[in-house]
Amino acid sequence: MSELGLAARQQEVGALALRYFRRLVRERYTLTLTLLQPIFWLVFFGSLFSAVDPAGGAAGAGNYLDFVLPGIVVLNVLGAGLAAGIEVMFDKETGFLHRLLACPISRWSIIGARLLYVVATALLQVCILLGIAYAIGAHLSGGPAGIAVILGVSVLLSLALGALSLVMAFTFKSHGEFFAVLGFVNMPLFFLSSALLPVSRMPAWMQPLAAVNPLTPAIDVARAAAVQGVPWDVLPQALAALLVIDALCLALAARVFAQKVE
């Protein structure tokens, strides 16, 4: 792609993403809840399971807040990522998406703008979450390098989840179907992971499901980075796996977009 073409794509993505950010700023309740949601998750889950001391000990964490923090981070990324398709779903139903397709812009710009918005809002929530957690006693023993790993995992995970949400938005004919599937997969993905307890302490029937849950390795790497320092022995493999998942999800989103929408 020429420099002129690349500049055009960047301008398209920026303009389309700006539409989402402006809408977020105008919708004060949505903006407020977006900023408060990570605090609620941290306080509620941290307080509810604070007596589960063996979980923190099993992970090498000083307390349960240290242990659960990476799980709550991934929970927020899960919510932000899976919400990527909501605006696109309504744009499709109102006809705005089809009018957008009539414009001389790249189809990748439409996908990229939405994913840019999702990644930015997810990172905003994660930063708020880490700040509040530190203020109420989380140790974050991994230091700046550990925080960088958490942010990197959040970016890669939000891209994959956002792309899958766009696949659903492009596939389903109504927002009713979209929200039904979203509600079905959201909480099972979270609870069948190592977010709240180590996999070894789960019921026997849940352990195989948690082991194949893609959220589990992301949480485990983020947790190790937060409470023990950067896990250099497993970090390259984990990041490579997330990059492969991102590539597959983005390719699937582009393919479904071309088949179902255009």
C-alpha positions, 0 to 999 in steps of 0.5 A: 500500500502506498503512503497516500493509501495508508494515510487515507486508511488512517484518516478513515479509521480516525474519522469513524472511531471519532464518531464512537468517542463523540457518542460516548461523551454525549451519552453521560450515563454510558460514560459514567458507567463505563468509568465506574464499572471496573470499580464495582467489579473490583470492590464486589468480587474483592469483598465477596471472595476476600475470605478465600485465602488459599486462592491467594496463597496458591498463586503466590499472591499476598492477599486475595485482592492481589490474586483477583485483580488480573481476573477482574481486569480480564472481566472488564476486557471481556465486557468491552470486547464483546460489546464491540458489535452492539453499535454495528448491530444497530447501525446495520438495523437502521441502515447507516452501515449500508449507507456507509458501504456506499462511500468510497472507503475501505471495508477494513476501516469500518472494522478497524475503527470499531476495534480502535474504539473497543481497545481504547475504552478497554485500556481506559477501564484497565488503567482506572482499575489498576489505579483504584486497586493500588489505592486500596491495597493491591501490591502490583509487585511486578512493577512497571514491567508487570503493568505493561504486560497486563496492558499488552494482554488486555489489548490483544484480548480485546482485539480478539473478543471485539472481532468475534463480537463483530462476527456476531453483529454481521451474522445475526439479523436482529439485536435480539439474537445478538444479545441472547448469544452475548448473554449466553457466552459472557458469564460462562467464559468468565466463571469457567476460567482462573479469574476467581480461583486457581484451576486446581481448586475448581470442581473436577468437572470444571477443570478441563473446561477452564484449561481450554478456555482462552481466558485462562492463559491470559489471566494466568500470565497477567496474574504472574506479571502482577504478583511475581514479576514478568514471567519471561519463560511463558510470556513469549508463547502466551503473546504468540498464541494471542497474536495467532488468535487475533489474526484468526478472529480478524480474518473471520470478521473480514470474511463474514463482513464480506459474505453477510453484509456486502 
